[in-house]
Amino acid sequence: MNIGEISEKCGLPAKTIRYYEDIGLVTPNRSDNGYRHFNANDLHKLTFLCRARTLGFSIEDCRILMALYEDETRASSDVKSVAKQHLTRIDEKIAQLQSMRDTLSHLVSECAGDNRPDCPILNDLAAVKG
């Protein structure tokens, strides 16, 4: 398969596939004229990476998960550890986003939203915290 064909099959843009090649996550064969040639194993890896990235795993986590996937002697506890660490980061982000939402929701409710110039939203943004 060429890069266009594999891109269509795995759902990743060609630019992303080239990037994954540059950082060593996939290593397609090269023909004499320099064109990339992908095989079924490359498609499987790219599909794996696409799914992992969709779940928000970092590139480094993807590298670790791919290595674990390819290691038939792996312990599932190692995989679970990577996933649990990522889940903790997701929970932290959710908490941060909820806090941001609560603050902004409060500011929006405090703002009259009329023709007067005073605005609690702008006042809060300009306030020096300390």
N, C-alpha and C positions, 0 to 999 in steps of 0.2 A: 504494500500500500504506500502511496505517496502521502505527503503531509496533508493535502486537501482531503483525501479519502479518510485518513485516520481521524482528522479533525471532525469530520461529519459523523463518524461512527462513535467517537468517545464524547463528543459534545464540548470539546475545548477548542478555543481559537488557535490557529496556527502559531500566532505569536507566543502564546502560552506554552505550546509544545516546544517551540524553539528555546524558550527560557528554561523549561525543565531539562532540555538536553544540555544547555549551557552549564547548568548547576549540577549535572550528573544524575538526575533522577531517572532519566531514560537515555539509552545509548543505541539509537538506530544504526543500522548498517548504512554505509555510503557506497554508492555505485562509483564507477570510474569517473563519471562526469561530475561527481560531488553531490548528486541528489540523495536525499534521505530515503531509505526504504524501511518501512515499519512492518513488523510481523505480528502475529496473533498475541505473542507475549507482550509486545510493546502496547498493543491495544488494551490488554488486560491491565497493565500497569497504569496507563493513562486514565482508564475508567476508574481504577482504584483511587488515583490521585484526585480526579475530578470529584468523586464522592466525598473523600476526606476533606478537601478544600470547601466543599459545599457545607460540610458540618463545622467549618471554621477552624480546622486544625492548621497550625502554622506550617510553613515549609519544613522547618526542622522536625516538627512532630510527624509530618508526612514521611520524611526520610527515615525516622525511627520506626514508624509503623510499617513502612515498606520492607525494611530490613527484618523486622519481626515476622512479617507475613512470609517472606522468602526463607526464613530459618525454621526448618521443620522440627528443630529441637527446642523451639521457644517455649517459654512458660506463659500461659495465658495471663498470669498475674502481671507480667511485664506489660502486656497490651492494656490490661485493665488500669494499671498505674498511669500510663500515658493518657488514657481516656478520662480517668478521674481528675487528673491535674487540669485537663482542658475544661472539664465540667465545672471545676472550681472557678476557673477564670471566667467562664460564661456567667456563672452565678454572681460573681463580683461585678461584672459589666451590667447585668440586669439590675442589681442594687444601685449602682451609680446612675443608670438611666432612670430608675424609679425616683430617686432623689431629685434628679434634674427636673423630671416631670412634675413632681410635687411642688418644687420651688416655682417653676414657671407657671403652673396652674394657679398658685396663690397670687403671683404677681398679676396675671391676666385678670383674675377676679377683682383685684384691688384697683385696677385701672378703669376709670370711668369711660374711656373710649369716646369722649365727646370732642368738642372744639377747643376746650381749654388746653393750655400748654403743659400744665403739670401732669406728670406721668410717673407712677410708682415703678414701672418697668425700667425706664431710663434712669431714675434715681438709684435704683438698686444696682444697675450695671455700672454706674459711675461712682458708687460708694467705695471709699477706701476701707478695706477690711483690715483689722489689726488688733 
